C-alpha cells in the first residue's frame, strides 16, 4: 500500500512571524485521525522556527532546494548535511520555478537528487511540461526525458528505502488557477509509473509515491486523490491557508492506494 503525501510548498512567501503562525495553526487544528503523510516546505531561513513548532507532530519538514557539493567554498548555497542537521526530511529537486526561472537543467538536478538520497533524505523530484509542450503533444516526451536524466544512477535500494517521491506539476497549472483534470493528471501519472517501472522494475515503481501539483486545493483534492496513480498533492498557494491545507489532508485520510 502506498501512503498519500500532502506537502505544502510555501515558496518565497511569508514573513518569519507568518510562517510561525501558519505552522502553529496547522499544529493546533491537525486532524488526529489522518492516515496521510504531511510535509511543510518553508523557505530556508524559516526552517528552524517551523521545525521547532512541528517536531512533536506527525508533520515532517522539507526544504525547497539544496546544493549537491559537500560543505565548502560555495557562497550562498546550502548542503544536504546542513538540512539534515536541522530536521529536514524532504527536499524538492527540480521544481519548475527552479528549472524555468533559475535555469536549472537536468545534469545539475541529477547531482542534487543523488546528494539528497546519499544523505538519507527523501527527494521530491518535480517534473512537468509547459503549455506549449502540451499543445505540441510532447508531454510524455518531456516528462520521460526529465525522469531519464534526473534519475540516472539512482539505485533500487534507495527507492526501496523510500528516498524518492515524484511530483507531476504541469507548468501551465502552477499558480494559474488552471488544474489538470483528474483524467489528464492520471494519464500522466500512469505514464510516469510506467517509466519508473522501466527504470527500476514494476515492484519498486509500485512503491513510489507520485504527487500531483498545480492549483490543488481543498475543493479539487478528493477527485484528484481518487485517481489510482495520484498518491498525494504538492500544494503551493492553498498551502498558505490553514483550512485549505488541512482540508486536503482530510481529503487524503482513508484513501488507500494498492501497490
Ligand atoms: P500552486 O498550488 O500555487 O499552483 O503551486 C503548485 C506548486 O508549484 C507546488 O510546488
Boltz pocket constraint, residues with backbone or C-beta under 6 A from the ligand:
constraints:
  - pocket:
      binder: B
      contacts: [[A, 9], [A, 95], [A, 169], [A, 173], [A, 174], [A, 175], [A, 176], [A, 177], [A, 213], [A, 214], [A, 215], [A, 216], [A, 234], [A, 235], [A, 236], [A, 237], [A, 238]]
      max_distance: 6.0
